[in-house]
Amino acid sequence: MSQKSSISHHTHTVFVLAVLVSLLSCCRVQAHTFTATVVDAQTQQPLPFASVFIKHVASTITNSQGAFAIHCDSTDVMRISYVGYRSVNITAGKLPAVVSLQAVESMVDEVVILSVDLKKFIQKTTKETLRQMQKNRKQKANFFYRQIGFVQKNDSLPGDSVCNEVLEAFLTGCPAVSLSQLELLKGRYAAIAPDSTTRYAYYRNFYTFSEIEVASKFSQPGNTIVPLFRNWKTYYDVDYDVAFDESGSRLIVLLFKPKPHIERGIMACAVYVDEQTFHIRRIVGRGLNSFLSVEFMVLNDEGQPTKHRWIFPTSFAFQVNMTEERGFVEVQSVFINQSHRFDGNRISTNSLLYNVGNLQELSDQGMELEYYGHLHDFIDAMGYDPTFWRDNEIVLRTPVEQNVMDLFESKRLFGVWK
């Protein structure tokens, strides 16, 4: 080979490498974490738990303040949707700071008044819901779970509260219409220990409130009286309303109101059902006459914290959103809020559970959880992996939640509190 040919070959190689480096550099530049807040176009109020989906790439939901963060390339197209609002498709690189969604009702010129045979519609909805649950009972998914508790002392000003516990976990289970067979995959937990003036309450099975059962094949109710079962008329008064999904299709909103003097576990809820397919899209309401397993810590005579446990009745607010991205009705997200008085203080606990599909970082083997099981003990036994949690926020934290996480991280409370 001549010197000229060698130089030419060398120059060509350098050029190809430079192009490859440039392309790789461009790819790295394109990958960003994009953030925005989703609001109602008319009221400018945030829309919590709206869906943000990029097919085959990533997905998330907005937090309780309507904000989200998602990691993707600038050329990826995200679909942002919320029941009752027109969905939008936005290229990530053109994502505005505020995404406004237009309510479908305001875009419909004339709402046709219709008469619904409630008995027949509930029967068909129940039948289709049970069919979905049975057909897809073996489908599995992973879930991200976040639980945060606050204490407002009796003599404090309104809104002046202290965060006393944070729990995050990845669970696996069956998501068809209602969550079931949940197992713990990974978790972390931190809490403030009691002092001489305050004892804190910790909710060991709070995650079970996310297992909202909506339908049953049995003629008699189980532990909780669900709205969709054969003898619903014995326990509920039912009315209906009309709403619309993101495409403008009509939804029948079944309004279940418990009859007076029912002391068993029951739900007061609105069930959003597709008029044509009888698929459930959303459930919003309150769980009444439920029970919660509580652990509280007190200092003994030696000044050491000791655990005490008891079970007490409570109620809670919930919101469940469904998705059909995988071709069947499954739980996409669950938000729970519960508040009550304990030891003279106001205790408020929120939890968020989100269907993340199948994360490769997670093991297929989990620890089976029970209704009155102690999730904290399972997390303690599994151990704390800070590297894993550094890269798996999943749902954007609110500023308050982020401040709490930073505080607990700085004090190195995760993985060491008992």
WOQUIFEN-V48142 format. One record per pair of residues at least 24 apart in sequence whose C-alpha atoms are under 8 Angstrom apart, sorted by sequence separation. I is the first residue (numbers start at 1). GAP is how many residues later the second one is. D is the distance in Angstrom with one decimal. If there is no record, write none. Layout:
i:I gap:GAP d:D
i:I gap:GAP d:D
//
This chain:
i:38 gap:24 d:7.4
i:54 gap:24 d:4.7
i:144 gap:24 d:7.5
i:145 gap:24 d:5.1
i:165 gap:24 d:7.5
i:166 gap:24 d:5.4
i:235 gap:24 d:5.5
i:250 gap:24 d:6.5
i:251 gap:24 d:5.3
i:264 gap:24 d:8.0
i:265 gap:24 d:4.6
i:266 gap:24 d:7.9
i:289 gap:24 d:6.1
i:290 gap:24 d:5.3
i:291 gap:24 d:7.9
i:331 gap:24 d:7.0
i:37 gap:25 d:7.6
i:53 gap:25 d:5.4
i:54 gap:25 d:6.4
i:144 gap:25 d:6.0
i:145 gap:25 d:6.0
i:165 gap:25 d:5.7
i:166 gap:25 d:6.4
i:249 gap:25 d:7.7
i:250 gap:25 d:6.0
i:264 gap:25 d:5.9
i:265 gap:25 d:5.4
i:289 gap:25 d:5.9
i:290 gap:25 d:5.8
i:52 gap:26 d:6.4
i:53 gap:26 d:5.2
i:144 gap:26 d:4.7
i:145 gap:26 d:7.3
i:165 gap:26 d:4.1
i:249 gap:26 d:8.0
i:263 gap:26 d:6.5
i:264 gap:26 d:8.0
i:288 gap:26 d:7.0
i:289 gap:26 d:5.9
i:314 gap:26 d:7.7
i:39 gap:27 d:6.8
i:52 gap:27 d:5.7
i:53 gap:27 d:6.5
i:143 gap:27 d:5.5
i:144 gap:27 d:6.5
i:164 gap:27 d:5.4
i:165 gap:27 d:6.5
i:235 gap:27 d:7.7
i:288 gap:27 d:4.6
i:37 gap:28 d:7.9
i:38 gap:28 d:5.3
i:51 gap:28 d:7.8
i:52 gap:28 d:4.6
i:142 gap:28 d:6.8
i:143 gap:28 d:5.0
i:164 gap:28 d:5.2
i:287 gap:28 d:5.4
i:288 gap:28 d:6.9
i:37 gap:29 d:5.3
i:38 gap:29 d:6.3
i:51 gap:29 d:5.6
i:52 gap:29 d:6.8
i:142 gap:29 d:5.6
i:143 gap:29 d:6.0
i:227 gap:29 d:6.7
i:243 gap:29 d:7.9
i:286 gap:29 d:6.9
i:287 gap:29 d:5.3
i:37 gap:30 d:4.1
i:50 gap:30 d:7.0
i:51 gap:30 d:5.2
i:142 gap:30 d:4.3
i:143 gap:30 d:7.9
i:286 gap:30 d:5.5
i:287 gap:30 d:6.4
i:384 gap:30 d:7.3
i:36 gap:31 d:5.7
i:37 gap:31 d:6.4
i:50 gap:31 d:5.9
i:51 gap:31 d:6.3
i:141 gap:31 d:5.7
i:142 gap:31 d:6.6
i:179 gap:31 d:7.4
i:180 gap:31 d:6.6
i:286 gap:31 d:4.3
i:287 gap:31 d:7.4
i:384 gap:31 d:5.1
i:35 gap:32 d:7.3
i:36 gap:32 d:5.8
i:50 gap:32 d:5.0
i:140 gap:32 d:7.0
i:141 gap:32 d:5.8
i:179 gap:32 d:4.9
i:285 gap:32 d:5.9
i:286 gap:32 d:5.9
i:383 gap:32 d:6.6
i:35 gap:33 d:5.6
i:36 gap:33 d:6.9
i:49 gap:33 d:8.0
i:140 gap:33 d:5.5
i:141 gap:33 d:6.4
i:178 gap:33 d:6.3
i:179 gap:33 d:6.9
i:284 gap:33 d:7.9
i:285 gap:33 d:5.5
i:35 gap:34 d:4.3
i:140 gap:34 d:4.7
i:141 gap:34 d:6.6
i:178 gap:34 d:5.9
i:179 gap:34 d:7.6
i:284 gap:34 d:5.9
i:285 gap:34 d:6.6
i:34 gap:35 d:5.5
i:35 gap:35 d:6.6
i:47 gap:35 d:7.9
i:139 gap:35 d:5.8
i:140 gap:35 d:6.5
i:178 gap:35 d:5.4
i:284 gap:35 d:4.5
i:380 gap:35 d:7.1
i:33 gap:36 d:6.3
i:34 gap:36 d:5.4
i:138 gap:36 d:6.7
i:139 gap:36 d:7.1
i:164 gap:36 d:7.3
i:178 gap:36 d:6.9
i:283 gap:36 d:5.8
i:284 gap:36 d:6.3
i:33 gap:37 d:5.4
i:34 gap:37 d:6.2
i:137 gap:37 d:6.6
i:139 gap:37 d:7.2
i:165 gap:37 d:7.4
i:177 gap:37 d:7.9
i:282 gap:37 d:7.5
i:283 gap:37 d:5.0
i:33 gap:38 d:4.2
i:34 gap:38 d:7.5
i:282 gap:38 d:5.6
i:283 gap:38 d:6.6
i:380 gap:38 d:7.9
i:32 gap:39 d:5.6
i:33 gap:39 d:6.5
i:137 gap:39 d:6.3
i:225 gap:39 d:7.4
i:282 gap:39 d:4.6
i:31 gap:40 d:7.0
i:32 gap:40 d:5.8
i:136 gap:40 d:6.0
i:224 gap:40 d:6.9
i:225 gap:40 d:6.0
i:226 gap:40 d:6.5
i:227 gap:40 d:7.2
i:281 gap:40 d:6.3
i:282 gap:40 d:5.8
i:31 gap:41 d:5.4
i:32 gap:41 d:6.2
i:223 gap:41 d:7.7
i:224 gap:41 d:4.5
i:225 gap:41 d:4.7
i:226 gap:41 d:6.7
i:281 gap:41 d:5.1
i:30 gap:42 d:7.9
i:31 gap:42 d:4.2
i:32 gap:42 d:7.1
i:223 gap:42 d:6.5
i:224 gap:42 d:5.3
i:225 gap:42 d:7.0
i:280 gap:42 d:7.1
i:281 gap:42 d:7.2
i:30 gap:43 d:5.0
i:31 gap:43 d:6.4
i:133 gap:43 d:5.3
i:224 gap:43 d:7.8
i:30 gap:44 d:5.2
i:132 gap:44 d:6.9
i:133 gap:44 d:6.3
i:30 gap:45 d:7.7
i:132 gap:45 d:7.4
i:133 gap:45 d:7.9
i:27 gap:46 d:7.8
i:129 gap:48 d:7.3
i:151 gap:49 d:7.9
i:280 gap:49 d:7.3
i:279 gap:50 d:7.0
i:44 gap:56 d:7.6
i:34 gap:58 d:6.9
i:36 gap:59 d:7.4
i:39 gap:59 d:7.1
i:41 gap:59 d:4.6
i:36 gap:60 d:6.7
i:37 gap:60 d:6.3
i:38 gap:60 d:5.9
i:39 gap:60 d:6.2
i:40 gap:60 d:5.6
i:41 gap:60 d:5.2
i:42 gap:60 d:7.3
i:34 gap:61 d:7.6
i:36 gap:61 d:4.7
i:37 gap:61 d:4.9
i:38 gap:61 d:4.7
i:39 gap:61 d:5.0
i:40 gap:61 d:5.3
i:41 gap:61 d:5.2
i:35 gap:62 d:7.1
i:36 gap:62 d:5.5
i:37 gap:62 d:6.0
i:38 gap:62 d:5.9
i:39 gap:62 d:6.3
i:40 gap:62 d:6.4
i:41 gap:62 d:7.5
i:36 gap:63 d:6.8
i:38 gap:63 d:7.2
i:40 gap:63 d:7.2
i:293 gap:79 d:6.6
i:130 gap:85 d:6.8
i:129 gap:86 d:7.0
i:130 gap:86 d:7.2
i:206 gap:86 d:6.9
i:130 gap:87 d:6.9
i:205 gap:87 d:6.9
i:206 gap:87 d:7.7
i:205 gap:88 d:6.0
i:126 gap:89 d:6.5
i:203 gap:89 d:7.1
i:204 gap:89 d:6.0
i:205 gap:89 d:8.0
i:203 gap:90 d:6.0
i:204 gap:90 d:6.1
i:203 gap:91 d:4.8
i:204 gap:91 d:6.8
i:202 gap:92 d:5.7
i:203 gap:92 d:6.3
i:201 gap:93 d:6.4
i:202 gap:93 d:5.1
i:201 gap:94 d:5.8
i:202 gap:94 d:6.0
i:201 gap:95 d:4.4
i:200 gap:96 d:5.6
i:201 gap:96 d:7.0
i:199 gap:97 d:6.6
i:200 gap:97 d:6.2
i:199 gap:98 d:5.7
i:199 gap:99 d:5.6
i:126 gap:102 d:5.4
i:125 gap:103 d:7.8
i:126 gap:103 d:6.6
i:177 gap:103 d:7.8
i:194 gap:103 d:6.2
i:195 gap:103 d:7.9
i:196 gap:103 d:7.0
i:193 gap:104 d:7.5
i:194 gap:104 d:6.4
i:195 gap:104 d:7.1
i:194 gap:105 d:7.2
i:122 gap:106 d:7.1
i:123 gap:107 d:7.9
i:212 gap:108 d:7.9
i:194 gap:111 d:7.0
i:193 gap:112 d:7.6
i:118 gap:120 d:8.0
i:118 gap:121 d:7.8
i:118 gap:122 d:7.9
i:210 gap:124 d:6.0
i:210 gap:125 d:7.4
i:210 gap:126 d:6.9
i:209 gap:127 d:7.1
i:105 gap:138 d:7.3
i:105 gap:139 d:6.8
i:104 gap:140 d:6.2
i:108 gap:140 d:8.0
i:104 gap:141 d:7.2
i:201 gap:141 d:7.6
i:104 gap:142 d:6.8
i:210 gap:143 d:7.3
i:104 gap:144 d:6.2
i:199 gap:144 d:7.9
i:207 gap:144 d:7.6
i:177 gap:145 d:7.3
i:125 gap:148 d:7.6
i:129 gap:149 d:7.7
i:128 gap:150 d:6.4
i:129 gap:150 d:6.8
i:128 gap:151 d:7.1
i:129 gap:151 d:7.5
i:176 gap:152 d:7.4
i:177 gap:152 d:5.7
i:178 gap:152 d:7.3
i:179 gap:152 d:7.0
i:125 gap:153 d:5.0
i:176 gap:153 d:5.9
i:177 gap:153 d:4.7
i:178 gap:153 d:6.5
i:124 gap:154 d:6.9
i:125 gap:154 d:7.0
i:176 gap:154 d:4.3
i:177 gap:154 d:5.7
i:125 gap:155 d:8.0
i:175 gap:155 d:5.1
i:176 gap:155 d:6.5
i:175 gap:156 d:5.3
i:84 gap:159 d:6.4
i:85 gap:159 d:7.6
i:86 gap:159 d:7.4
i:87 gap:159 d:5.3
i:84 gap:160 d:5.0
i:85 gap:160 d:6.4
i:86 gap:160 d:4.2
i:87 gap:160 d:7.4
i:83 gap:161 d:7.2
i:84 gap:161 d:4.7
i:85 gap:161 d:4.9
i:86 gap:161 d:6.3
i:83 gap:162 d:5.1
i:84 gap:162 d:5.9
i:86 gap:162 d:7.4
i:82 gap:163 d:7.8
i:83 gap:163 d:6.0
i:208 gap:163 d:6.2
i:82 gap:164 d:6.7
i:81 gap:165 d:6.7
i:205 gap:166 d:6.7
i:205 gap:167 d:6.0
i:204 gap:168 d:7.9
i:205 gap:168 d:6.3
i:204 gap:169 d:7.3
i:205 gap:169 d:6.1
i:204 gap:170 d:5.1
i:205 gap:170 d:6.3
i:204 gap:171 d:5.7
i:204 gap:172 d:6.3
i:186 gap:176 d:7.7
i:185 gap:177 d:6.8
i:185 gap:178 d:6.7
i:185 gap:179 d:7.8
i:185 gap:180 d:7.0
i:185 gap:181 d:4.7
i:184 gap:182 d:5.1
i:185 gap:182 d:6.8
i:183 gap:183 d:5.2
i:184 gap:183 d:5.0
i:183 gap:184 d:5.1
i:184 gap:184 d:6.5
i:183 gap:185 d:4.4
i:184 gap:185 d:6.9
i:182 gap:186 d:6.5
i:183 gap:186 d:5.4
i:181 gap:187 d:7.5
i:182 gap:187 d:6.0
i:189 gap:187 d:7.0
i:181 gap:188 d:7.6
i:154 gap:190 d:5.7
i:189 gap:190 d:7.2
i:153 gap:191 d:7.2
i:154 gap:191 d:4.9
i:188 gap:191 d:6.2
i:136 gap:192 d:7.5
i:153 gap:192 d:4.6
i:154 gap:192 d:7.0
i:187 gap:192 d:5.3
i:188 gap:192 d:7.9
i:152 gap:193 d:5.7
i:153 gap:193 d:6.4
i:186 gap:193 d:7.2
i:151 gap:194 d:6.6
i:152 gap:194 d:5.0
i:172 gap:194 d:7.5
i:184 gap:194 d:7.7
i:151 gap:195 d:5.8
i:152 gap:195 d:6.5
i:171 gap:195 d:7.9
i:187 gap:195 d:7.7
i:188 gap:195 d:7.9
i:132 gap:196 d:7.1
i:151 gap:196 d:4.8
i:186 gap:196 d:7.3
i:187 gap:196 d:8.0
i:188 gap:196 d:6.1
i:132 gap:197 d:6.8
i:150 gap:197 d:5.9
i:151 gap:197 d:6.5
i:187 gap:197 d:7.2
i:83 gap:198 d:7.7
i:149 gap:198 d:7.2
i:150 gap:198 d:5.2
i:83 gap:199 d:7.7
i:149 gap:199 d:5.8
i:150 gap:199 d:6.2
i:149 gap:200 d:4.2
i:148 gap:201 d:5.7
i:149 gap:201 d:6.5
i:147 gap:202 d:7.1
i:148 gap:202 d:5.6
i:147 gap:203 d:5.7
i:148 gap:203 d:6.5
i:147 gap:204 d:4.2
i:146 gap:205 d:5.5
i:147 gap:205 d:6.6
i:145 gap:206 d:7.2
i:146 gap:206 d:5.3
i:145 gap:207 d:5.7
i:146 gap:207 d:6.5
i:144 gap:208 d:8.0
i:145 gap:208 d:4.4
i:144 gap:209 d:5.6
i:145 gap:209 d:6.6
i:143 gap:210 d:6.4
i:144 gap:210 d:5.2
i:143 gap:211 d:5.3
i:144 gap:211 d:6.6
i:143 gap:212 d:4.5
i:144 gap:212 d:6.7
i:142 gap:213 d:6.0
i:143 gap:213 d:5.4
i:141 gap:214 d:6.8
i:142 gap:214 d:5.6
i:143 gap:214 d:7.3
i:141 gap:215 d:7.2
i:142 gap:215 d:5.3
i:141 gap:216 d:5.0
i:142 gap:216 d:5.5
i:141 gap:217 d:6.0
i:142 gap:217 d:7.1
i:190 gap:218 d:7.0
i:191 gap:222 d:7.1
i:190 gap:223 d:5.4
i:190 gap:224 d:4.8
i:189 gap:225 d:5.6
i:190 gap:225 d:7.0
i:188 gap:226 d:6.3
i:189 gap:226 d:6.6
i:190 gap:226 d:7.7
i:191 gap:226 d:6.7
i:188 gap:227 d:6.5
i:190 gap:227 d:6.0
i:189 gap:228 d:7.8
i:166 gap:239 d:7.7
i:163 gap:241 d:7.0
i:144 gap:250 d:7.2
i:148 gap:253 d:8.0
i:49 gap:284 d:7.4
i:61 gap:293 d:7.8
i:60 gap:294 d:7.9
i:60 gap:296 d:7.7
i:59 gap:297 d:7.5
i:69 gap:326 d:7.2
i:68 gap:327 d:6.8
i:69 gap:327 d:5.7
i:68 gap:328 d:5.3
i:67 gap:329 d:7.0
i:67 gap:331 d:7.9
i:63 gap:332 d:6.6
i:62 gap:333 d:7.1
i:63 gap:333 d:6.2
i:65 gap:333 d:6.9
i:60 gap:334 d:6.8
i:61 gap:334 d:6.5
i:62 gap:334 d:7.2
i:63 gap:334 d:6.8
i:64 gap:334 d:7.5
i:60 gap:335 d:6.2
i:63 gap:335 d:7.0
//
